[in-house]
Amino acid sequence: MRTQNDLEKQAERQAQRMKKAESERPTLLGQTVYIGTLGLLFVLPMIGGAYLGRWLDGLFTGYSIRWTMSLIFVGVMIGAINVYLFIKD
């Protein structure tokens, strides 16, 4: 059977945990920065692949988007891996 002293300690401990959780709650600015970082980690490899592919396609005669499409796809894969590794840590 619990005594009055045990109940007071337990209530005090829970109140401290609630205060700690409240102070560590992420802010709107922190969440915005986190989502923005995820977006950049995903989009930048795609844009880099598109530019590199377009440059490689321009080196060869005729109309071709083979390099552009291939490197955009590679950029999507690299971006997905970047996001996964960022979220995992």
Beta strands, then each sheet from edge to edge (+ up, - down):
end
